[in-house]
Amino acid sequence: QVQLVESGGGLVQPGGSLRLSCAASGFTFRTYTMSWYRQAPDKERELVASIRPAGGNTNYVDSVKGRFTISRDNTKNTVYLQMNSLKPEDTAVYYCHWSSYWGRGTQVTVSS
């Protein structure tokens, strides 16, 4: 069955960095676009970044452009989200997404 397992969240100070990982299984990972979403308290879930199968085509929400980088390793069935220059407003649960499937999420908290 499809599994999406996120890891790498935590507490970080403003200006810091985190790298999220999502290990995928149960489908042909290398042939599909993968995405990261986030949901902050009392806010709707929003698309943060997506990456095409070959990895050369990426998209970002405006608020993270220039700070976040999505990447993938098709040999490891894993998608990453490198987050730099983190801000308090980046605090959210971050979810890996494919098709109609979601991971359980990983909490990112940016606070001093």
C-alpha positions, 0 to 999 in steps of 0.5 A: 500500500502507499506510504508517505513518511515525513521526517526532519521537523523540529524547533529552530530559531528564526534564520535557521535551517531544516531539511525535511524528508519524505520516504515514499513506497507503494507506487512508482515514485520516479514517474510522479510529481511530488509535493509538500504542503503545510498547515498552520494553526487555524489556517487552511493547508497550502501547497508549498512546493512541487517537483516533477518526476525528473526533478528539473521542474519545480514550483513554489508558493511565493512566500518561500521562493528563494528560501526553500528548495525541493528536491528528490532522489528517485533511487531512494524514493525520497523527496526533500524540502530544504528550508533556509532563513526560516521565519516564525510564519513558517511554523506549521505541520508539513505534509508530503503529498502524492495523488490522494495520499498524505503523510502524517506530517512533521511539525516545524516550529520557528521560534526564539 
